[in-house]
Amino acid sequence: MEFSEHIKTANVEDVVLRQPLQPPARGTLCVTGHHLLFSDREEGPSRQVLLLLRNIDAIEKRLSDSSGTITIKCKDLRVLQLDIPGMERCLNIAHSIETLSCLDRVSEMYPFFYRPPDLSLQDQWGISSPEQHYRQTKELHNSWRLSSVNRDYSVCPSYPPAVIVPKNVDDDVLKKSAKFRQGGRFPVLCYYHRKNGAVIMRSSQPLTGANRKHCREDEQLLHAVIEGSDKGYIIDTRSSQQAQQNRMAGGGFESKSSYSRWKRLHRQMERGKALQESLIKLVEALGDASHNMDRWLSKLDNSKWLSHVQMALLTAGLLAECVERDGHSVLVHGSEGTDCSLLISTLAQLIVDPCCRSLEGFLALLEREWVQAGHPFQQRCGHSAYSHTRPQQESPVFLLLLDCVWQLWNQFPLALGFSEALLLRLATEAYASDYGTFLCNNHQERWALAVTENTHCLFQALLRPREREYYTNSLYEHTELAIWPSVHPQSLQLWKGFFLRWTQQGRQLEEAQEEIRTMVMALGKLALS
């Protein structure tokens, strides 16, 4: 497809740009296949604004006889305004933005065209995989194996080609277990506790249905996970009522009679439309211009966003406690196993495992638990809080994860090896990126479109020396201890760095953190000299 088909007016002079924390600027607006480019033509140093069209969530038009105004609302919560001379030109620009920002063919997205001079397509793509994780975790080798049962994606379309499973379970058992699990997501290992041998497994719901079907191979697989132990736990991220409803619709849960050594714990976590609407309400509350504190706090509370943060941390803490303190293995699932299961398994690993808390360890964790494990980024991050379209499959689960990680970072400022700036960067990149890391919905889709051959890897880019220095927490002190978050309401805070990033308060926070980072780095260099 030629992008030029959708660009009737490519350049407009004498456009006024209004954006947060900046004075209005007059200059030239250019529309390309993937970007809006504004060049300031006023006296003094030239200023340019380059906006990826994929970052645009919604636009609003206001027209008069001789001009028009386009308000651009971005997925990173920035709001820009363009005053464009000429009604026809304004309509043409608005049409181009609306069309080009919503292209859904992955191969036409900007990562397939992005070619920075300091990166090569021959560079290594990715920093972690099940194969690497298995090689690096030597303790796994006695009782666990790497299976390539999914090498052609026929067993589970959303799993990677290789997965870690109990050594005494053969691939035929895995195939039959996969047929008994929604989407083929049979139980696979995602974490091994080196000190006590307990593991975290994840899967989707079993398809027991109204007739209470059971699968001997699925039972055999889970029995092998806790062989030599008295019991294991299943943390179901649905309420027991939701699980019962799912059973009547063909899904279900593990029965006590078939899985006698597994104890099931239900922890209801919202997902899908409810979570998306919570984000929309939160952003609406933050945009309330009434300056009435009681009204603002009421809207913030009604959004329930911090309640979702609290529930995620609470459930992750329960999972971590089962593994770290009790020494019991845990299976985590909800319905599909591609959202909340990944959320709490990631948070639990951050809580208990110091290896996941370094910059590189955290990025490797995200790659394993979200990119490789089949979180459907393209569906979940199609729109953010401003879109006028009704939520379909959008849900800010990954943003919720980053908010929870920020809560940990805020409560344990010395324990995490990465900065808040990294979390902000990831929050932006998940919705609109120059890189291919968050494209598609699973490993199979990325393979079919040759994403790793034709795009650059975000995680590799973040580990280049200059970026590594910027995204490293200069106050970091390694600790082997678990970091147990407080989930009391007074301990959880609004993530101002993200939700207020385009306000004066957000800018002041950013400047203060940069000043602290500069001072700490200067002191570090002085100590070494």
Disulfide bonds with the S-S distance in Angstrom:
none
